[in-house]
Amino acid sequence: MSTPKVLFATDYSPASEGVMPWVTALAKGLGASLLIAHVDERLPSYCMGVGYSGVSEPGLQTLVKELVTVMPADSSVSCEHRLLMGDPAQEIVQLADEEHVNLIVVGTHGRTGSLGLLMGSVAEAVVRRAKCPVMICKLPGHGPEAR
C-alpha cells in the first residue's frame, strides 16, 4: 500500500498562506506526503494589441523559485512541488488524478459568482470535477465580509 498523498493548491494569496499550517497538520496526522501545486493561468504574451501592458512577466525559473518557498509548517512532512500552466481547476483535478491523491485542499477567498460567493470559483470547479474528496478552507478574515 502506498503512502497517502494530499494535494494543496496555492495561489500565493494570504488565504492560501493561512491554510498551510492546517494542511500540514492534516498531512502529518494522515501520515501523508504533501504535493504543493500552483497553476499559472496567464495568457501568452503579445507584443501589442488589446491587453498589452508592456510589463515583462516572470519567467519559468522565477515561478519555480516562488513555488518552492511554499513549504509545510512542519519539516517532518515530506513534500514535492508542481508548477502547472492552464486553467486552475482543470489542472488541479488532472494532477490529482495522475498522482492518485487521496485529498485535495484548496484555500478560498469566497469572492465570486453565485455558488462561488460561498467558496470561490476555482474551488467550486474543483469540487465539481474531482474524483477524490476536496477540502475547502476559508480562514476568518479572508472573505468579502473582511473588506
C-alpha contacts under 8 A as a table, 3 or more apart, distances in Angstrom:
res1	aa1	res2	aa2	distance
3	T	31	G	7.28
3	T	32	A	5.93
3	T	33	S	7.01
4	P	30	L	7.32
4	P	31	G	6.84
4	P	32	A	4.50
4	P	33	S	6.43
4	P	101	V	6.98
4	P	102	N	6.12
5	K	27	A	7.76
5	K	32	A	5.01
5	K	33	S	4.92
5	K	34	L	5.90
5	K	35	L	6.94
5	K	100	H	7.56
5	K	101	V	4.84
5	K	102	N	5.53
5	K	103	L	6.98
6	V	27	A	6.44
6	V	32	A	6.42
6	V	33	S	6.27
6	V	34	L	4.99
6	V	35	L	6.00
6	V	101	V	5.78
6	V	102	N	5.94
6	V	103	L	4.97
6	V	104	I	5.89
6	V	105	V	7.24
7	L	34	L	5.99
7	L	35	L	4.63
7	L	36	I	5.97
7	L	37	A	7.21
7	L	96	A	6.89
7	L	101	V	6.43
7	L	102	N	7.97
7	L	103	L	6.23
7	L	104	I	4.68
7	L	105	V	6.07
8	F	23	V	7.34
8	F	34	L	7.01
8	F	35	L	6.05
8	F	36	I	4.88
8	F	37	A	6.20
8	F	104	I	6.00
8	F	105	V	4.83
8	F	106	V	6.08
9	A	36	I	5.99
9	A	37	A	4.85
9	A	38	H	5.78
9	A	39	V	7.96
9	A	92	I	7.10
9	A	104	I	7.55
9	A	105	V	6.47
9	A	106	V	5.41
9	A	107	G	7.55
10	T	13	S	7.51
10	T	16	S	5.52
10	T	17	E	7.74
10	T	36	I	7.18
10	T	37	A	6.16
10	T	38	H	5.29
10	T	39	V	7.98
10	T	106	V	6.98
10	T	107	G	7.13
11	D	16	S	6.41
11	D	38	H	6.08
11	D	39	V	7.45
12	Y	15	A	7.99
12	Y	16	S	5.92
12	Y	17	E	6.42
13	S	16	S	5.19
13	S	17	E	6.24
14	P	17	E	4.95
14	P	18	G	5.98
14	P	142	H	7.68
15	A	18	G	5.23
15	A	19	V	6.56
15	A	107	G	5.89
15	A	108	T	6.19
15	A	109	H	6.24
15	A	138	K	6.92
15	A	139	L	6.61
15	A	142	H	5.87
16	S	19	V	5.23
16	S	20	M	6.80
16	S	106	V	7.46
16	S	107	G	4.85
16	S	108	T	7.03
17	E	20	M	5.50
18	G	21	P	6.86
18	G	22	W	7.96
18	G	139	L	7.04
19	V	22	W	5.32
19	V	23	V	6.18
19	V	107	G	6.20
19	V	137	C	6.73
19	V	138	K	7.94
19	V	139	L	7.34
20	M	23	V	5.15
20	M	24	T	5.93
20	M	71	M	7.98
20	M	72	P	6.43
20	M	73	A	6.56
21	P	24	T	5.13
21	P	25	A	6.22
21	P	72	P	7.05
21	P	73	A	5.31
22	W	25	A	5.21
22	W	26	L	6.14
23	V	26	L	4.93
23	V	27	A	6.06
23	V	72	P	7.97
23	V	105	V	7.17
24	T	27	A	5.18
24	T	28	K	6.10
24	T	34	L	7.70
24	T	72	P	5.41
24	T	73	A	5.95
24	T	74	D	6.59
24	T	77	V	7.00
25	A	28	K	5.08
25	A	29	G	6.00
25	A	74	D	7.87
26	L	29	G	5.11
26	L	30	L	6.21
27	A	30	L	5.14
27	A	31	G	6.00
27	A	32	A	4.80
27	A	33	S	6.36
27	A	34	L	6.52
27	A	77	V	7.16
28	K	31	G	4.99
28	K	32	A	6.08
28	K	33	S	7.82
28	K	77	V	6.01
29	G	32	A	7.60
32	A	77	V	7.67
32	A	78	S	7.96
33	S	77	V	6.31
33	S	78	S	5.09
33	S	79	C	5.63
34	L	72	P	7.91
34	L	77	V	7.09
34	L	78	S	6.16
34	L	79	C	4.49
34	L	80	E	6.56
35	L	79	C	5.58
35	L	80	E	5.11
35	L	81	H	5.83
35	L	82	R	7.37
36	I	70	V	7.61
36	I	79	C	7.03
36	I	80	E	6.19
36	I	81	H	4.77
36	I	82	R	6.30
37	A	67	L	7.71
37	A	81	H	5.69
37	A	82	R	4.68
37	A	83	L	5.81
37	A	84	L	7.23
37	A	92	I	7.73
38	H	67	L	6.98
38	H	82	R	6.60
38	H	83	L	5.22
38	H	84	L	6.15
39	V	83	L	6.02
39	V	84	L	4.57
39	V	85	M	5.33
39	V	86	G	6.59
39	V	87	D	7.37
39	V	88	P	5.33
39	V	91	E	7.04
39	V	92	I	7.64
40	D	83	L	7.42
40	D	84	L	6.15
40	D	85	M	4.83
40	D	86	G	6.30
40	D	88	P	7.39
41	E	85	M	5.79
41	E	86	G	4.84
41	E	87	D	5.84
41	E	88	P	6.69
42	R	85	M	7.87
42	R	86	G	7.53
45	S	52	Y	7.78
46	Y	49	G	7.35
46	Y	52	Y	6.51
47	C	52	Y	6.71
47	C	54	G	7.57
48	M	51	G	8.00
48	M	52	Y	5.55
49	G	52	Y	5.77
52	Y	55	V	7.98
58	P	61	Q	7.97
58	P	62	T	5.73
58	P	63	L	6.61
59	G	62	T	5.34
59	G	63	L	6.44
60	L	63	L	5.09
60	L	64	V	6.22
61	Q	64	V	5.07
61	Q	65	K	6.12
62	T	65	K	5.08
62	T	66	E	6.23
63	L	66	E	5.14
63	L	67	L	6.22
63	L	83	L	7.68
64	V	67	L	5.04
64	V	68	V	6.24
64	V	83	L	6.69
65	K	68	V	5.45
65	K	69	T	6.72
66	E	69	T	5.53
66	E	70	V	7.42
67	L	70	V	5.62
67	L	81	H	7.05
67	L	82	R	7.93
67	L	83	L	7.23
68	V	71	M	6.91
68	V	81	H	6.52
71	M	75	S	7.97
71	M	79	C	7.70
72	P	75	S	6.26
72	P	77	V	6.59
72	P	79	C	7.44
74	D	77	V	5.93
75	S	78	S	7.24
84	L	91	E	6.80
85	M	88	P	7.80
85	M	91	E	7.44
86	G	90	Q	7.72
86	G	91	E	6.52
87	D	90	Q	5.43
87	D	91	E	5.98
88	P	91	E	5.26
88	P	92	I	6.03
88	P	122	V	6.66
89	A	92	I	5.21
89	A	93	V	6.18
89	A	122	V	5.43
89	A	123	A	7.26
89	A	125	A	5.80
89	A	126	V	5.14
90	Q	93	V	5.34
90	Q	94	Q	6.08
90	Q	126	V	7.43
91	E	94	Q	5.06
91	E	95	L	6.04
92	I	95	L	5.22
92	I	96	A	6.18
92	I	126	V	7.23
93	V	96	A	5.04
93	V	97	D	6.26
93	V	126	V	6.35
93	V	129	R	6.73
93	V	130	A	5.42
93	V	131	K	7.93
94	Q	97	D	5.12
94	Q	98	E	6.15
95	L	98	E	5.05
95	L	99	E	5.95
96	A	99	E	5.32
96	A	100	H	5.75
96	A	101	V	5.16
96	A	104	I	7.30
96	A	130	A	7.77
96	A	132	C	7.93
97	D	100	H	5.13
97	D	101	V	6.81
97	D	131	K	7.46
101	V	104	I	7.22
101	V	132	C	7.36
102	N	132	C	6.10
102	N	133	P	7.01
103	L	132	C	5.95
103	L	133	P	5.15
103	L	134	V	5.73
103	L	135	M	7.31
104	I	132	C	7.30
104	I	133	P	6.46
104	I	134	V	4.68
104	I	135	M	6.14
105	V	134	V	5.86
105	V	135	M	4.75
105	V	136	I	5.98
105	V	137	C	7.30
106	V	123	A	6.32
106	V	134	V	7.59
106	V	135	M	6.36
106	V	136	I	5.09
106	V	137	C	6.17
107	G	123	A	7.71
107	G	136	I	5.84
107	G	137	C	4.66
107	G	138	K	5.83
108	T	119	M	6.04
108	T	120	G	5.73
108	T	123	A	6.74
108	T	136	I	6.82
108	T	137	C	6.11
108	T	138	K	5.23
108	T	142	H	7.91
109	H	119	M	7.06
109	H	120	G	6.19
109	H	138	K	6.42
109	H	142	H	5.51
109	H	143	G	4.89
109	H	144	P	7.53
110	G	116	G	6.36
110	G	117	L	5.09
110	G	118	L	5.42
110	G	119	M	4.47
110	G	120	G	4.26
110	G	121	S	7.82
110	G	138	K	7.50
110	G	142	H	7.94
110	G	143	G	5.42
110	G	144	P	6.83
111	R	116	G	6.78
111	R	117	L	5.17
111	R	118	L	7.67
111	R	119	M	7.58
111	R	120	G	5.79
111	R	143	G	6.56
111	R	144	P	5.99
112	T	116	G	4.98
112	T	117	L	4.94
112	T	120	G	5.77
112	T	121	S	6.13
113	G	116	G	4.40
113	G	117	L	5.36
113	G	120	G	7.55
113	G	121	S	6.74
114	S	117	L	5.29
114	S	118	L	7.53
115	L	118	L	5.52
115	L	119	M	6.99
115	L	120	G	7.71
115	L	121	S	7.86
115	L	124	E	7.38
116	G	119	M	5.14
116	G	120	G	4.26
116	G	121	S	4.68
116	G	123	A	7.97
116	G	124	E	6.20
117	L	120	G	5.93
117	L	121	S	7.87
119	M	123	A	6.24
119	M	124	E	6.21
119	M	136	I	7.24
119	M	138	K	7.64
120	G	123	A	5.35
120	G	124	E	5.94
121	S	124	E	5.08
121	S	125	A	6.18
122	V	125	A	5.14
122	V	126	V	6.19
123	A	126	V	5.10
123	A	127	V	6.23
123	A	136	I	6.85
124	E	127	V	5.18
124	E	128	R	6.35
125	A	128	R	5.12
125	A	129	R	6.23
126	V	129	R	5.24
126	V	130	A	5.65
126	V	134	V	7.59
127	V	130	A	5.70
127	V	133	P	7.94
127	V	134	V	5.97
130	A	133	P	7.24
130	A	134	V	7.34
138	K	142	H	6.72
138	K	143	G	7.46
139	L	142	H	5.76
139	L	143	G	7.95
140	P	143	G	7.32
141	G	145	E	7.32
141	G	146	A	4.93
142	H	145	E	7.89
142	H	146	A	6.04
143	G	146	A	5.49
143	G	147	R	7.48
144	P	147	R	5.65
